[in-house]
Amino acid sequence: MPKIDDHQDDPFENLVLDEGFVKAAEHKEASARSRMLASRWRKNPPKDTSWRAPVVPLKPRRRRRWQLPLFVVLAAGLVMASMNAGKIHDWAFSKAPGAAATEPAATKPAAPPLTASPTAAPPTPFADQSPDLQHPFAGSPADKWPSGAAGIALPTAKPVGIFSARTVAKDEQLVKGFLTAAYLDPKTIAGAYPQAALDLLAPDSASWMRKMVDHPTPKADAIMLASRFDPKVAVPVGDVRVQGEVSLAGDGDNGLRIRTDFDFVYASHPLGSDEVERTIARRILTFRFYDPNRYQALPAGTVWIENVDGYTGDQLCGFTSGYLVPYFQSSADPSSSATAAPSGKPMDPYDLSTVPDSKAACSLDSRN
């Protein structure tokens, strides 16, 4: 008969309730809050919430880079301001309400360049005024004349001889270039070698002028071909005022003549003094352009001087070695071989309606 054992085996005796066992369990005990809500909803079920609008995710706001257009506007403003600095200055200091003008604006020459031969001497506006370093042309007709090359007006080009209107226009520009280099170049006026003018002359004319510049004599110097102040005596002041005309004509041999007749008015003061004197250089030149079919053509870009005439107002008498030497009242003994003051029959150096008398050496000026 089988033995009866009062002690039965425990099926959970060797069971180990570790963490892995707990996580693998199929049934998990609800939390206290879940059991409470379940008990409450059995009696009072929750209401339907389908009326609520669906949740739509918001799109991220686009960040606008406002700095870039602002920078562009500021940059454009700075550029416009730099291009109109003068106008802004005038507005700020002269035209702004309540602002007083610090100094009067410079008066620009009012007389236009000549386009025809004058019939009378020009008037003198404000003849009672005297020149000074700030207003070197006050009290003379030149005070209203054009400045520099602006006073050299060229006539309308037309066919002359064998030359077409287009060729004549080019020759006119060559002539104007020589006048500018010989009588308006600041370095030349201050006493420098007139190389720029020499470079524009045909070889024969250049050789002739160079000889008079390098080796001047009382009967042959280059004072009529280049305006140069003696740097030991005079210092140029301001710009150069110009008035005169250019005319075209045939040379009778199928070629072209260009005649120029100008007053070049300079202002200067002696070394160590603020006295201002004006020098009026009347220069009459004839340039000739030969028919290349009959004569040897000139090198391109050069001119041939056929004749030179003129007069110099307010210039010391005697040999000045090709320099302009004004007659300064404060310079009793200028460092030049010319020592005599002008004398003889007075002449008006501003009168372009008459041809100066080349035999009237060292004449007095009726006005300066």
Secondary structure, DSSP 8 states (H G I E B T S, - for coil): -----S----TTTT----HHHHHH-S-----HHHHHHHHHHHHS-----TTS-------------THHHHHHHHHHHHHHHHHTHHHHHHIIIIISTT---SS-------S---SS--SS----TTTT----SS-TTTTSGGGGS-BGGGG--------BTTB-HHHHHHHHHHHHHHHHHHHT-HHHHTT---HHHHTTB-HHHHHHHHHHHHS-BTTB-STTT---B-TTTEEEEEEEEEEEEEEEEE-SSS-EEEEEEEEEEEEEEETT----EEEEEEEEEEEEE--TTTS----TT-B-EEEEEEEEES--BS--TT-B----TT-SS-SSS--B---SS-B-TT-TTS---TT-TT--BS--
